[in-house]
Amino acid sequence: MKKITLLAILMVAFITNAQIILTEDFEAGIPTTWSNTNAGVDPTEIFTITNTGDAIGYTAGNGLLYSNTGIAGNYVEINSDDYGANGAEDISLISPAMNLSTYTNIKLSFDSWLKGGYGEVVTVEASADGGTTWTVVETMGLDANANNYGTKLYDISSVVAGSATAHIKLRWNANYSWGWSFDNIVVQQPEGSAPNVAENLAPADGATDVAVDPSTGLVMWSWDAPSSGDAPTNYEFFLGTVSGNLNSYGDTNGNTIGFNGMPYNTTFYWKVVPYNAVGAAVGAVEMSFTTMEDPALATDKNAIEGFKLFPTVVQKELNFTSTDTVEAITIFNILGQKVYTSTPDVKNASVDLSSLQSGVYSVQVKVAGASGSYKIIKE
């Protein structure tokens, strides 16, 4: 199978105030109280404990699980690629029985990295009758890059609340696919409320000429945590090029996300949804922006006649000369945030940019009523 590359998103294990019913991080291996079986062709092909931190389907030594998810130390894995075309796999990891007879609001969470695309069926299931019958809570789908990763959160109350012999099951059905890694399984009754929506999102809705790093194609997004209500533990990020048809691109506990290889002159639609164990924020809205034109293809239509900005690669000072008075200069970083503004009211001057971090910046200029847009790189 071919190997691929990916800019991963920072994620974190799920943590919240709650009544913890079951928790397992697999640091001591798969407990004997958990059932680990394969009902497929080869019963020896089962979930195993791994601790390399490498995501399946990527170059060895990638470390993506440790650096980009809440997975840490030992974790459970099925490497179908390593097992090869040995016949159908039907592997189930089943928890010990849980007495949920006094619980009404029950959430299941775990950190996960699924790599697929070869006919696998991966399900999260729950049973209220000691494992005699099972309800599929989710069949895990894949994004455009055949991945599904992040902190997974499920409300299993309707299936197991009130049961004295409840179980959860993580199940893999495949034959020579890629694989699945997971860790930090928690069953809990959360306390509190779902968070409010994120604030101060950037790029701003409707923004144009959003910076794309010319060397990596990096585009960045940022937001602030809700200023009121219960705190989120994670944010789910959605992105697409068609309004109303966004794909989930994983979860992060931070306030920024970035993707490499983003195209120029393209309109994107996105939203970020804070959540905690209680649930997801209600009211997160879809936003849009358009990336800048390819500098290699840019014409003078964004330039102002008689105005010159130099150098384009700045170490300390950015200079300008103009045949007319320069009324305003505003500089934005790659997030679309304003980092400098002035009204020089002169024709020639220098701007000290030594305090700015290295990166790509957009310089918006107004001269005699005309507006121009320029790109610079701060070293």
Order of alpha helices (4+ residues) and beta strands (2+ residues): beta-beta-beta-alpha-beta-alpha-beta-beta-beta-beta-beta-alpha-beta-beta-beta-beta-beta-beta-beta-beta-beta-beta-beta-beta-beta-beta-beta-beta-beta
